[in-house]
Amino acid sequence: MNTLPSARVKLESRSLAAAAYDQRRQMLQLDFRDGTRYLYSGIAPKLYREFLCASSQGSFFNRYIRTDFPYVKIASKN
């Protein structure tokens, strides 16, 4: 699976490094600080905006995304 074509947004999080979102496909790519990369599907635009605006994006991810949406681990660019 390839990465999303949208621009990556750097995140201010201890666990998350960056995010990319494809609104048309409702897919969210998250790059973790440990180098792993996951692609989550079914992420509505409103949820993505709330994620970006959260005071703690890591906590928001753990509470509202991590176990609630289908995902696949994808190869990272190194």
Contact map, one row per residue, 1 for C-alpha under 8 A:
111000000000000000000000000000000000000000000000000000000000000000000000011000
111100000000000000000000000000000000000000000000000000000000000000000000010000
111110000000000000000000000010000000000000000000000000000000000000000000010000
011111000000000000011100000010000000000000000000000000000000000000000000000000
001111100000000000000100000000000000000000000000000000000000000000000000000000
000111110000000000011100000000000000000000000000000000000000000000000000000000
000011111000000000011000000000000000000000000000000000000000000000000000000000
000001111100000001111000000000000000000000000000000000000000000000000000000000
000000111110000001110000000000000000000000000000000000000000000000000000000000
000000011111000011100000000000000000000000000000000000000000000000000000000000
000000001111100111100000000000000000000000000000000000001000000000000000000000
000000000111110110000000000000000000000000000000000000001000000000000000000000
000000000011111110000000000000000000000000000000000000011100000000000000000000
000000000001111110000000000000001000000000000000000000000100000000000000000000
000000000000111110000000000000011100000000000000000000000100000000000000000000
000000000011111111000000000001111000000000000000000000001100000000000000000000
000000000111111111100000000001111000000000000000000000000000000000000000000000
000000011110000111110000000001110000000000000000000000000000000000000000000000
000000011110000011111000000111100000000000000000000000000000000000000000000000
000101111000000001111100000111000000000000000000000000000000000000000000000000
000101110000000000111110011110000000000000000001000000000000000000000000000000
000111000000000000011111111100000000000000000000000000000000000000000000000000
000000000000000000001111111000000000000000011000000000000000000000000000000000
000000000000000000000111110000000000000000000000000000000000000000000000000000
000000000000000000000111111000000000000011000000000000000000000000000000000000
000000000000000000001111111100000000000011111000000000000000000000000000000000
000000000000000000001110111110000000001111100000000000000000000000000000000000
000000000000000000111100011111000000001110100001000000000000000000000000000000
001100000000000000111000001111100000111100000000000000000000000000000000000000
000000000000000111110000000111110000111100000000000000000000000000000000000000
000000000000000111100000000011111011110000000000000000000000000000000000000000
000000000000001111000000000001111111100000000000000000000000000000000000000000
000000000000011110000000000000111111000000000000000000000000000000000000000000
000000000000001000000000000000011111000000000000000000000000000000000000000000
000000000000000000000000000000111111100000000000000000000000000000000000000100
000000000000000000000000000000111111110000000000000000000000000000000000111100
000000000000000000000000000011110011111000000000000000000000000000000000111100
000000000000000000000000000011100001111100000000000000000000000000000011110000
000000000000000000000000001111000000111110000000000000000000000000000011110000
000000000000000000000000001111000000011111100000000000000000000000001111000000
000000000000000000000000111100000000001111100000000000000000000000001110000000
000000000000000000000000111000000000000111110000000000000000000000001100000000
000000000000000000000000011100000000000111111011000000000000000000001000000000
000000000000000000000010010000000000000001111111000000000000000000000000000000
000000000000000000000010010000000000000000111111100000000000000000000000000000
000000000000000000000000000000000000000000011111110000000000000000000000000000
000000000000000000000000000000000000000000111111111000000000000000000000000000
000000000000000000001000000100000000000000111111111100000000000000000000000000
000000000000000000000000000000000000000000001111111110000000000000000000000000
000000000000000000000000000000000000000000000111111111000000000000000000000000
000000000000000000000000000000000000000000000011111111001001100000000000000000
000000000000000000000000000000000000000000000001111111001000000000000000000000
000000000000000000000000000000000000000000000000111111101000000000000000000000
000000000000000000000000000000000000000000000000011111111001000000000000000000
000000000000000000000000000000000000000000000000000011111000000000000000000000
000000000000100000000000000000000000000000000000000001111111000000000000000000
000000000011100100000000000000000000000000000000001111111111100000000000000000
000000000000111100000000000000000000000000000000000000011111110000000000000000
000000000000000000000000000000000000000000000000000000011111111000000000000000
000000000000000000000000000000000000000000000000001001011111111110000000000000
000000000000000000000000000000000000000000000000001000001111111111000000000000
000000000000000000000000000000000000000000000000000000000111111111100000000000
000000000000000000000000000000000000000000000000000000000011111111000000000000
000000000000000000000000000000000000000000000000000000000001111111110000000000
000000000000000000000000000000000000000000000000000000000001111111111000000000
000000000000000000000000000000000000000000000000000000000000111111111000000000
000000000000000000000000000000000000000000000000000000000000010111111100000000
000000000000000000000000000000000000000000000000000000000000000111111100000000
000000000000000000000000000000000000000111100000000000000000000011111110000000
000000000000000000000000000000000000000111000000000000000000000000111111000000
000000000000000000000000000000000000011110000000000000000000000000001111100000
000000000000000000000000000000000000011100000000000000000000000000000111110000
000000000000000000000000000000000001111000000000000000000000000000000011111000
111000000000000000000000000000000001111000000000000000000000000000000001111100
100000000000000000000000000000000001100000000000000000000000000000000000111110
000000000000000000000000000000000011100000000000000000000000000000000000011111
000000000000000000000000000000000000000000000000000000000000000000000000001111
000000000000000000000000000000000000000000000000000000000000000000000000000111
